[in-house]
Amino acid sequence: MRKLLLLTFICIATKLSAQVLPPAVIPTDTIPAIINYTDDNGTVKFTPQLRALRPIAGAPAPFFTYFWEFGDGTFSFEKEPVHTYLDSILTYSARLYATNNYDDGKRPPTRPKKVIIKRSKAMLASAPAPSNIFQPGSSITLKNNCMPKPGDDMMLVLGYRNKAGNLTNNLGGTIAILYNDKEFSSNNFDLTETRTYHGEKTEDLQKLNTFAYSPVKKAKDNLYYASVSPGISQAQIDEILAKEALVLRDQVKNFKSSKAWHFENLKAGQENFVFMDFKTTPEMIKDTNAIVRLSGVFIPDDPKIEREIFNVELQIVASHDPNKMSLRRTRMDYRFTGKHRELTYRVDFQNTGKGPAKKVNVGVSLSPVFDAGTIKVSRTKPEVKSCDSAYANQSCLKVVPGADSVNFIFNNIYLPGTQQEGVHDADSTKGFVEYKIKFKEKPKKLPIYTRASIIFDKNEPIVTNKATGRFKPGLSPGIILGYGFPLQSKGSDYLTQKNITVGASISPYSSYGKYLQAEIYLSDFKEVSQTRTVAGNRDTTIGKVPYIISSRTRTTSTKVTTLNMVPVSLRYNFNDYIGAGVGALVSIDLNNTFKNNINYALKGVNGVPDENLAVLADKFRKVFSDARASVFADVVVGKVRVGPAIGFRYFYDPKSSVSHASTYVTWKF
């Protein structure tokens, strides 16, 4: 009975516990962005359906930013855009790219959505409204939906237009995107998909880049330029061709990857767009304040129209945060870095509030290596003048340097908030300050950290990422001149003899702290021993001439030339003047020569003069006769980072139990 009651209790408890257990947590990072829409005779209102945002402790409230591709060559950055389809096509493929800001998850995946238009009456065709993403007077532009994040994807729009002032209808030409700049060893992007909507055809940019040297292409271009520009001379045509080739070569040589298209019949004032999906590779440099570049190229067929290049610089990020700090060229060559080296920093900020900001205070902590007195503001957004020359209540920028910080204060500005009613342009809510600064003196070869704090009006400060500047290791070749000597009594082994060493080393340039070093050098050993034997009045004949051997001297010698290699040694510089290291030495005897010489002292008979007779009794030579391994430890004093410096090194050969030492002088370059 007890067992039955116990089993009944267990069953009831199990059922109850199953009922009160919380449901399994379903991961939300894989939930795609869902597109909902309503159609009113071709005018479509889009609304997004996205996963819940997950706040990061201590960060501002998370939010999404949006990029819509409508499937007809147009787009929008609004949250709930309204778009009118004018084409006769009734089915389109729309896409939503949502970026999670201040959220600890991944971006919602993008899935194409078929948009079916039910039109009861014909739509009047009209030119689409200008996109407002081109800079004034520019024919080409690039626009990205987010900053690149390693392992994530990024959307890029390449826009081109027949701008006002060209006075040319039905314009043709070539557009191209250049990416994966050669500054980085690994590729930063894979171009996974491109979508065109205006008949653009893929073109080989490399062939176009060398067309000026192709006689056939050059002849065709001569005819073309002569037809569109009557009276043009051959010299002018050659100059045009040379400039065209030079523009492309100068750009292409800085990038490892490219994609190009040829377009035709671009009407006056018409804007077209190419959509590109980039996958940021996991190998992308992990420094989350490094700057990568992309470049758009516009080459019209008409030589009278200007060739244009549009460059963008994108900061690699660890998370999608609109407030960030970056350093242009985070990797520097220490050999050429000195007091007058100038670094360029940029602090980006975005007002994510419900109202406009009238004052933005960007405080930057300065590393002790910088001279605050050399700060120069190069660019700002919004563009404002210095408060030193502004009139009362004018929008201006005040720069307040301190001992270890500097404040850039935007006064009397109007920076809309992303959540402000009536604000649809996300770019209008963003700003930045870019400045240059120099070192006080040549810095130590250590990372340089800088961080910013941004205050909108009287709100709590927002702390950015650290912008980290690092020095490239660099290679420093060096020379080694040494003198080795034994640490024990003289023995029969040549290793216990004195020797001279000459060689070279390779290591990082001017290392601070620990580093690795490799060496190779030659050692020359020479061992000599003598034995004297007296043979009393012993007769001999040399060439029928009688002599008496008065003495005989035997001399043996060994000469060894050794190749010594230190595949790697671990070293540490304690400061500018003292260093130490440990490592392993591999020695190979390149040449081992043994000689046995006998010298006879001969006394002449019957007026024959005395003679000395040297005889080589024995000789042998071995090549690559022996290989040994030993360990060593040393200390070095002097200018240990570059040289000159003097070192003392102790060796121990565990196989032969022989120990010896050497002093050496080293100088690195």
Legacy VTK file of the C-alpha trace (Angstrom):
# vtk DataFile Version 3.0
C-alpha trace
ASCII
DATASET POLYDATA
POINTS 669 float
0.000 0.000 0.000
2.837 2.396 0.880
4.542 1.620 -2.429
1.324 2.316 -4.315
0.821 5.661 -2.553
4.464 6.603 -3.186
4.171 5.817 -6.916
0.930 7.800 -7.127
2.568 10.803 -5.449
5.548 10.669 -7.808
3.291 10.549 -10.888
1.228 13.530 -9.672
4.357 15.515 -8.783
5.871 14.775 -12.184
2.745 16.024 -13.992
2.585 19.167 -11.888
6.258 19.960 -12.410
5.840 19.492 -16.157
3.013 21.998 -16.093
4.925 24.699 -14.213
8.250 24.353 -16.087
8.910 27.400 -18.286
8.689 26.805 -22.031
11.910 26.143 -23.888
13.660 29.329 -24.943
13.480 29.562 -28.724
16.511 31.317 -30.233
15.380 34.444 -32.073
18.538 35.184 -34.079
17.375 32.859 -36.873
13.918 34.438 -37.262
13.967 36.292 -40.595
12.632 39.766 -41.205
8.981 39.354 -42.238
7.499 41.755 -44.795
3.835 42.700 -44.558
2.204 44.947 -47.137
-1.127 46.355 -48.293
-1.791 47.247 -51.940
-3.994 50.104 -53.156
-3.913 49.928 -56.970
-0.109 49.795 -57.118
0.552 52.031 -54.123
1.942 49.721 -51.465
2.487 50.336 -47.780
5.174 48.115 -46.235
5.414 47.240 -42.551
8.148 45.131 -40.908
7.650 42.260 -38.488
10.863 41.619 -36.544
12.036 39.659 -33.540
12.082 41.296 -30.125
15.137 43.394 -29.343
17.394 42.344 -26.459
18.895 45.299 -24.549
22.548 45.369 -23.551
23.142 46.279 -19.911
24.388 49.846 -19.618
23.777 50.674 -23.296
21.106 52.968 -24.753
17.757 51.450 -25.703
18.081 49.141 -28.704
16.398 49.922 -32.010
16.260 48.757 -35.614
17.306 50.671 -38.720
15.796 49.678 -42.042
16.716 49.324 -45.691
13.975 48.322 -48.149
14.626 47.170 -51.695
11.316 47.269 -53.574
12.309 45.030 -56.492
11.978 47.662 -59.218
15.333 49.405 -58.753
14.208 51.750 -55.953
14.675 51.683 -52.192
13.906 53.378 -48.887
15.417 53.745 -45.403
12.088 54.438 -43.686
10.520 52.080 -41.168
7.136 51.831 -42.920
7.596 53.197 -46.436
4.855 53.774 -48.996
5.895 53.019 -52.573
4.064 53.263 -55.884
4.973 50.751 -58.582
4.765 52.362 -62.032
5.902 49.515 -64.267
3.513 47.182 -66.011
4.974 44.217 -64.133
2.540 42.948 -61.504
4.872 40.819 -59.374
7.984 42.139 -57.641
10.525 40.711 -55.217
10.932 42.987 -52.199
13.620 42.694 -49.511
14.014 44.096 -46.015
17.432 44.491 -44.392
16.976 45.317 -40.688
20.002 46.229 -38.560
19.835 45.780 -34.789
21.522 48.635 -32.919
22.527 48.220 -29.254
21.207 44.647 -29.391
23.155 41.578 -28.259
21.896 39.303 -31.065
22.502 38.873 -34.761
20.809 40.751 -37.558
17.490 39.251 -38.687
18.108 37.241 -41.888
16.717 38.702 -45.109
14.176 36.707 -47.132
12.763 37.958 -50.490
9.007 38.564 -50.451
6.817 38.390 -53.552
4.689 41.507 -53.845
1.676 40.967 -56.123
0.082 44.149 -57.451
-3.618 44.158 -58.298
-4.174 47.188 -60.471
-7.668 48.186 -61.630
-6.542 51.172 -63.676
-3.379 52.169 -65.484
-0.803 54.251 -63.645
0.511 57.375 -65.281
4.233 56.988 -65.842
6.294 59.743 -64.293
9.926 60.230 -63.399
10.719 58.979 -59.894
11.591 61.572 -57.298
15.310 62.215 -56.726
16.845 59.931 -54.122
18.798 62.691 -52.338
21.746 60.362 -51.757
24.019 61.945 -54.388
26.432 64.650 -53.405
25.910 67.941 -55.260
27.522 67.793 -58.698
28.357 64.081 -58.426
27.490 61.340 -60.939
28.162 58.337 -58.683
27.551 57.412 -55.052
27.741 54.474 -52.656
25.344 53.833 -49.787
25.566 51.000 -47.239
22.882 49.838 -44.804
25.282 49.145 -41.897
28.930 49.028 -40.923
30.738 45.756 -41.716
30.827 43.191 -38.929
33.052 40.080 -39.283
30.951 37.072 -40.271
27.865 39.231 -41.013
26.407 40.587 -44.259
26.123 44.108 -45.605
23.984 45.704 -48.307
25.563 48.233 -50.682
23.839 50.424 -53.266
25.852 51.786 -56.202
24.018 54.768 -57.686
24.848 56.546 -60.939
23.100 59.311 -62.843
23.191 61.591 -65.857
23.544 64.723 -63.802
22.342 68.168 -64.743
24.935 70.018 -66.762
26.045 67.081 -68.912
23.791 68.284 -71.756
23.853 64.727 -73.092
20.905 62.425 -73.521
21.110 58.628 -73.817
24.436 58.558 -72.018
26.465 55.333 -71.970
29.475 54.291 -69.956
30.941 51.993 -67.324
30.424 51.808 -63.582
32.494 49.667 -61.210
32.831 48.773 -57.558
36.332 48.173 -56.138
36.701 46.341 -52.823
39.124 44.308 -50.675
41.820 46.966 -50.384
45.371 45.668 -50.425
46.186 47.230 -47.062
44.871 44.020 -45.468
46.310 40.568 -46.200
42.925 38.789 -46.044
39.862 39.637 -48.100
37.265 41.629 -46.191
34.278 40.939 -48.450
32.730 38.314 -50.703
30.299 39.734 -53.253
27.544 37.095 -53.093
24.838 38.644 -55.289
24.201 41.661 -57.526
20.844 42.883 -58.840
20.474 45.294 -61.771
17.242 46.752 -63.150
18.202 48.825 -66.196
19.907 46.446 -68.611
23.446 46.882 -67.224
25.817 44.274 -68.656
28.826 42.837 -66.861
32.149 44.143 -68.173
35.772 43.049 -67.687
37.368 45.907 -65.776
40.894 44.576 -66.331
40.477 44.728 -70.111
38.990 48.183 -69.825
41.909 49.189 -67.640
44.402 48.397 -70.420
42.373 49.548 -73.416
44.685 52.491 -74.067
47.384 50.015 -75.094
45.128 47.962 -77.400
45.565 49.132 -81.025
42.139 47.808 -82.062
40.304 49.431 -79.132
42.293 52.606 -79.532
41.335 52.835 -83.231
37.647 52.402 -82.380
37.868 55.063 -79.676
39.618 57.442 -82.058
36.669 57.168 -84.438
34.201 57.611 -81.588
35.875 60.658 -80.099
36.288 62.228 -83.526
32.552 61.731 -84.192
31.322 63.170 -80.895
33.873 65.983 -80.856
34.443 67.294 -84.414
37.730 69.053 -84.794
39.449 67.192 -81.956
43.116 66.495 -82.689
44.867 63.148 -82.405
47.037 64.541 -79.616
43.915 65.497 -77.658
42.433 62.031 -78.219
45.664 60.377 -77.018
45.640 62.583 -73.923
42.022 61.619 -73.185
42.825 57.924 -73.559
45.885 58.223 -71.323
43.914 60.011 -68.590
41.132 57.409 -68.769
43.624 54.581 -68.334
45.457 56.421 -65.555
42.273 57.013 -63.543
41.461 53.314 -63.584
44.994 52.105 -62.967
45.471 54.373 -59.958
42.271 53.053 -58.411
42.441 49.397 -59.380
46.002 48.935 -58.103
44.799 49.613 -54.531
42.180 46.834 -54.539
42.198 43.064 -55.006
38.594 42.652 -56.211
36.263 44.483 -58.587
32.975 44.222 -60.469
32.029 46.368 -63.465
28.955 46.968 -65.632
28.319 48.850 -68.871
25.158 50.949 -69.137
23.424 52.634 -72.076
20.643 55.127 -72.805
20.807 56.975 -69.496
18.392 59.900 -69.874
19.173 63.401 -68.672
18.544 63.580 -64.914
17.900 59.828 -64.652
19.161 57.955 -61.565
19.833 54.202 -61.634
20.940 51.870 -58.863
22.764 48.541 -58.607
22.181 46.468 -55.461
24.957 44.307 -54.012
24.944 41.774 -51.181
28.336 41.540 -49.477
29.278 38.814 -47.030
31.909 40.040 -44.603
34.414 37.223 -44.227
35.298 35.738 -40.824
38.944 36.459 -41.744
38.148 40.178 -41.787
40.602 41.935 -39.521
39.261 41.658 -35.979
40.396 45.133 -34.964
36.980 46.695 -34.414
38.090 50.223 -35.202
39.997 49.540 -38.410
38.855 51.318 -41.559
38.190 49.461 -44.811
37.641 51.194 -48.132
35.352 50.736 -51.111
35.488 52.755 -54.293
32.941 53.423 -57.017
34.135 54.393 -60.507
32.111 56.222 -63.178
33.545 56.270 -66.731
31.195 57.684 -69.364
31.783 56.856 -73.008
31.610 60.522 -73.926
35.120 61.972 -73.394
33.657 65.420 -72.740
32.021 64.191 -69.540
34.121 63.982 -66.410
35.305 60.618 -65.061
34.487 60.333 -61.375
35.520 58.287 -58.363
33.532 57.993 -55.140
35.324 56.611 -52.062
33.783 55.445 -48.796
35.527 54.419 -45.599
33.742 51.940 -43.353
34.661 51.054 -39.795
34.770 47.385 -38.851
32.518 46.916 -35.834
31.928 44.247 -33.216
28.288 45.299 -32.871
25.986 47.658 -34.708
26.278 50.802 -32.584
25.805 54.222 -34.210
28.135 55.953 -31.722
31.690 54.856 -32.351
35.290 55.964 -32.603
37.724 55.030 -35.338
41.332 55.573 -36.301
42.396 55.789 -39.904
45.231 53.347 -40.604
45.338 51.481 -37.302
48.558 49.670 -38.256
51.629 51.905 -38.371
55.243 51.340 -39.326
57.223 52.087 -36.176
60.477 52.641 -38.081
59.007 55.750 -39.722
56.952 56.982 -36.769
58.308 60.040 -35.027
57.347 63.201 -33.249
55.764 64.729 -36.345
53.658 61.693 -37.293
50.012 62.759 -37.559
47.111 60.410 -36.759
43.520 60.929 -37.906
40.669 60.040 -35.539
36.935 60.224 -36.122
34.041 60.069 -33.664
30.619 59.276 -35.143
27.444 59.945 -33.207
23.691 59.636 -33.758
20.816 61.164 -31.828
18.526 58.202 -31.131
16.134 60.206 -28.951
12.573 61.428 -29.414
13.565 65.069 -29.866
16.330 67.189 -31.382
19.674 67.801 -29.703
20.938 71.382 -29.545
24.281 70.613 -27.931
26.578 67.624 -28.422
29.689 67.272 -26.268
32.215 64.766 -27.629
34.863 64.117 -24.969
37.928 62.138 -26.038
40.477 60.638 -23.652
44.002 61.224 -24.929
46.879 58.812 -24.572
49.938 60.321 -22.811
51.921 59.961 -26.059
49.890 62.718 -27.765
50.451 66.461 -27.805
47.033 68.074 -27.237
48.373 71.351 -28.598
48.635 69.872 -32.115
44.926 68.992 -32.464
43.402 70.220 -35.738
39.752 69.636 -36.650
39.610 68.544 -40.301
35.887 67.836 -40.865
32.624 67.919 -38.963
28.971 67.090 -39.491
27.029 69.265 -39.165
29.470 71.697 -40.756
30.061 74.532 -38.314
32.672 77.214 -37.826
34.859 77.684 -34.773
33.218 79.337 -31.786
36.231 81.674 -31.613
35.005 83.455 -34.753
31.224 82.918 -34.398
28.720 85.596 -33.500
26.354 85.230 -30.549
24.102 82.145 -30.713
25.592 80.999 -34.019
26.074 77.279 -34.555
29.712 76.577 -33.824
32.296 74.081 -32.555
34.334 74.735 -29.422
37.517 72.742 -28.869
38.599 72.492 -25.227
41.945 70.646 -24.835
43.064 69.365 -21.445
46.037 67.518 -20.000
44.720 64.055 -20.887
41.527 64.788 -22.819
39.883 67.058 -25.341
36.243 68.097 -25.715
34.616 68.922 -29.040
31.411 70.819 -28.206
28.776 71.472 -30.875
26.765 74.482 -29.704
23.428 75.810 -30.967
22.883 73.068 -33.553
19.755 71.157 -34.534
20.322 67.393 -34.678
17.012 65.512 -35.076
16.336 62.280 -33.186
15.574 58.984 -34.887
12.373 58.645 -32.871
11.308 62.234 -33.524
7.989 62.633 -35.304
8.361 63.518 -38.974
12.012 62.410 -39.230
12.462 59.865 -42.042
16.079 60.470 -43.091
18.411 58.574 -40.736
21.431 60.488 -42.068
19.986 63.741 -40.723
20.258 62.336 -37.177
23.969 61.563 -37.522
27.084 63.637 -37.053
30.818 63.285 -36.613
34.007 65.120 -35.775
37.290 64.217 -37.447
40.569 65.539 -36.080
44.309 65.132 -36.464
46.863 64.951 -33.652
50.637 64.494 -33.356
52.926 62.721 -30.871
54.865 64.541 -28.169
57.927 62.506 -29.119
58.667 59.148 -30.674
56.351 56.821 -28.702
57.111 53.442 -27.260
56.226 50.506 -29.473
53.052 49.764 -27.542
49.331 49.900 -28.466
47.699 53.327 -28.266
44.154 53.379 -26.854
41.635 56.191 -27.311
37.953 56.307 -26.379
35.169 58.889 -26.588
32.188 59.823 -24.436
29.231 61.542 -26.119
26.632 63.666 -24.321
23.498 64.871 -26.107
22.245 67.975 -24.305
21.943 66.941 -20.616
21.463 63.206 -21.134
23.684 60.494 -19.711
27.010 60.037 -21.544
27.357 57.291 -24.147
30.795 55.636 -24.112
32.156 54.415 -27.434
34.467 51.575 -28.326
38.227 51.912 -27.960
40.088 53.058 -31.054
43.352 51.141 -30.914
46.469 52.052 -32.835
49.099 49.343 -33.169
52.532 49.207 -34.697
53.457 46.649 -37.304
56.129 44.237 -36.039
58.513 45.147 -38.862
61.653 43.140 -39.533
65.007 44.205 -38.191
68.104 42.479 -39.610
71.202 42.575 -37.419
74.876 41.618 -37.434
76.605 39.544 -34.737
80.355 39.536 -34.008
81.428 37.226 -31.173
84.333 35.636 -29.352
83.817 32.240 -27.702
85.887 30.702 -24.930
85.761 27.567 -22.719
84.548 27.487 -19.136
86.636 24.424 -18.203
90.223 23.192 -18.472
91.603 22.441 -21.905
90.563 19.040 -23.211
90.941 17.028 -26.350
87.622 18.236 -27.773
87.924 21.244 -30.070
84.697 22.597 -28.553
86.691 23.574 -25.510
88.868 25.879 -27.606
88.501 29.573 -28.340
86.637 30.625 -31.473
85.482 33.592 -33.537
81.856 33.963 -34.689
80.370 36.106 -37.460
76.653 36.077 -38.315
73.293 37.743 -38.616
69.919 37.889 -36.820
66.338 38.705 -37.706
63.768 40.014 -35.210
60.908 42.524 -34.937
62.036 46.118 -35.189
62.686 47.893 -31.865
60.721 45.459 -29.736
59.250 46.345 -26.374
58.742 43.472 -23.932
58.954 39.924 -25.260
59.728 38.978 -28.849
61.185 36.163 -30.967
64.525 36.204 -32.745
66.276 33.895 -35.221
70.030 33.768 -35.850
72.571 32.184 -38.152
76.350 32.499 -37.881
79.674 30.749 -38.531
82.168 29.717 -35.830
85.811 28.919 -36.510
87.562 26.518 -34.027
91.291 25.732 -34.098
92.992 23.259 -31.762
96.811 22.783 -31.768
98.933 20.362 -29.648
102.688 19.574 -29.819
104.923 16.663 -28.755
108.758 16.833 -28.801
110.900 13.679 -29.101
114.725 13.625 -29.237
116.440 10.797 -31.185
120.123 10.845 -30.265
122.574 10.692 -33.194
120.482 8.600 -35.413
121.796 8.328 -38.981
119.681 8.836 -42.090
120.176 9.571 -45.760
118.181 11.978 -47.842
118.944 11.919 -51.561
122.235 10.075 -50.881
123.259 12.883 -48.548
124.036 11.671 -45.030
122.455 13.393 -42.013
122.085 12.808 -38.315
118.580 13.263 -36.858
119.075 15.396 -33.808
115.363 15.846 -32.911
111.833 15.205 -34.087
108.813 17.415 -33.356
105.247 16.197 -33.957
102.421 18.696 -34.308
98.732 17.818 -34.633
96.039 20.384 -35.472
92.268 20.398 -35.936
90.385 23.172 -37.696
86.569 23.134 -37.719
84.164 25.579 -39.331
80.665 25.283 -37.857
77.332 26.605 -39.053
75.211 27.619 -36.066
71.458 28.212 -36.292
69.049 29.507 -33.701
65.651 28.678 -35.232
63.940 30.750 -32.568
64.842 32.282 -29.235
62.551 33.953 -26.746
63.830 37.349 -25.693
62.678 40.114 -23.399
63.736 43.754 -23.247
63.269 45.015 -19.703
63.881 48.613 -20.761
65.915 50.530 -23.334
69.231 49.232 -21.971
68.867 45.694 -20.556
67.574 42.551 -22.221
67.813 38.788 -21.827
66.934 35.660 -23.737
66.884 31.870 -23.872
66.925 29.521 -26.837
68.265 26.442 -28.556
71.284 26.233 -30.859
71.748 23.699 -33.662
75.362 23.336 -34.871
76.557 21.540 -38.009
80.263 21.049 -38.797
80.681 22.230 -42.369
84.376 21.416 -42.526
86.542 19.310 -40.153
90.220 19.121 -41.156
92.852 17.145 -39.153
96.608 17.390 -39.816
99.587 15.397 -38.336
102.861 17.203 -39.134
106.378 15.930 -38.222
109.385 18.226 -38.333
112.891 16.694 -38.394
115.977 18.667 -37.289
118.862 17.285 -39.446
122.564 17.781 -38.704
124.830 17.669 -41.742
127.906 15.367 -41.984
131.231 16.128 -43.651
130.507 19.792 -44.170
126.872 19.369 -45.245
124.777 22.224 -43.788
122.008 21.501 -41.275
118.433 21.191 -42.517
114.862 21.093 -41.206
112.522 18.656 -42.919
108.741 18.990 -42.543
106.666 15.925 -43.389
102.861 15.678 -43.524
102.386 12.313 -41.918
98.586 12.265 -41.933
95.659 14.408 -43.132
91.922 13.901 -43.468
88.950 16.167 -44.143
85.301 15.606 -43.368
82.304 17.603 -44.647
79.086 17.779 -42.598
80.715 15.433 -40.154
78.711 16.166 -37.008
75.571 17.870 -35.770
74.883 18.943 -32.199
72.214 20.726 -30.214
72.711 22.895 -27.162
70.717 25.340 -25.073
71.739 28.829 -24.058
70.843 31.822 -21.941
72.215 35.314 -22.247
72.021 38.911 -21.115
72.631 41.987 -23.239
73.286 45.614 -22.311
73.465 48.751 -24.407
70.868 50.052 -26.839
69.132 46.705 -26.803
66.169 47.605 -29.015
68.233 48.508 -32.063
71.918 48.581 -31.120
74.788 48.662 -30.630
74.731 46.342 -27.621
77.099 43.896 -25.894
75.965 40.452 -24.766
77.210 37.491 -22.710
75.870 34.040 -23.633
76.233 30.712 -21.815
75.949 27.429 -23.799
75.463 23.883 -22.570
75.606 20.778 -24.743
73.702 18.005 -22.887
75.111 15.284 -25.185
78.784 15.948 -24.521
78.304 17.780 -21.197
80.482 20.557 -22.601
79.758 24.127 -21.594
81.232 27.258 -23.042
80.486 30.952 -23.288
80.822 33.831 -25.688
80.746 37.578 -25.685
79.331 39.334 -28.697
78.436 42.676 -30.178
75.144 43.090 -32.060
73.730 45.910 -34.115
70.264 45.893 -35.666
68.995 47.931 -38.565
LINES 1 670
669 0 1 2 3 4 5 6 7 8 9 10 11 12 13 14 15 16 17 18 19 20 21 22 23 24 25 26 27 28 29 30 31 32 33 34 35 36 37 38 39 40 41 42 43 44 45 46 47 48 49 50 51 52 53 54 55 56 57 58 59 60 61 62 63 64 65 66 67 68 69 70 71 72 73 74 75 76 77 78 79 80 81 82 83 84 85 86 87 88 89 90 91 92 93 94 95 96 97 98 99 100 101 102 103 104 105 106 107 108 109 110 111 112 113 114 115 116 117 118 119 120 121 122 123 124 125 126 127 128 129 130 131 132 133 134 135 136 137 138 139 140 141 142 143 144 145 146 147 148 149 150 151 152 153 154 155 156 157 158 159 160 161 162 163 164 165 166 167 168 169 170 171 172 173 174 175 176 177 178 179 180 181 182 183 184 185 186 187 188 189 190 191 192 193 194 195 196 197 198 199 200 201 202 203 204 205 206 207 208 209 210 211 212 213 214 215 216 217 218 219 220 221 222 223 224 225 226 227 228 229 230 231 232 233 234 235 236 237 238 239 240 241 242 243 244 245 246 247 248 249 250 251 252 253 254 255 256 257 258 259 260 261 262 263 264 265 266 267 268 269 270 271 272 273 274 275 276 277 278 279 280 281 282 283 284 285 286 287 288 289 290 291 292 293 294 295 296 297 298 299 300 301 302 303 304 305 306 307 308 309 310 311 312 313 314 315 316 317 318 319 320 321 322 323 324 325 326 327 328 329 330 331 332 333 334 335 336 337 338 339 340 341 342 343 344 345 346 347 348 349 350 351 352 353 354 355 356 357 358 359 360 361 362 363 364 365 366 367 368 369 370 371 372 373 374 375 376 377 378 379 380 381 382 383 384 385 386 387 388 389 390 391 392 393 394 395 396 397 398 399 400 401 402 403 404 405 406 407 408 409 410 411 412 413 414 415 416 417 418 419 420 421 422 423 424 425 426 427 428 429 430 431 432 433 434 435 436 437 438 439 440 441 442 443 444 445 446 447 448 449 450 451 452 453 454 455 456 457 458 459 460 461 462 463 464 465 466 467 468 469 470 471 472 473 474 475 476 477 478 479 480 481 482 483 484 485 486 487 488 489 490 491 492 493 494 495 496 497 498 499 500 501 502 503 504 505 506 507 508 509 510 511 512 513 514 515 516 517 518 519 520 521 522 523 524 525 526 527 528 529 530 531 532 533 534 535 536 537 538 539 540 541 542 543 544 545 546 547 548 549 550 551 552 553 554 555 556 557 558 559 560 561 562 563 564 565 566 567 568 569 570 571 572 573 574 575 576 577 578 579 580 581 582 583 584 585 586 587 588 589 590 591 592 593 594 595 596 597 598 599 600 601 602 603 604 605 606 607 608 609 610 611 612 613 614 615 616 617 618 619 620 621 622 623 624 625 626 627 628 629 630 631 632 633 634 635 636 637 638 639 640 641 642 643 644 645 646 647 648 649 650 651 652 653 654 655 656 657 658 659 660 661 662 663 664 665 666 667 668
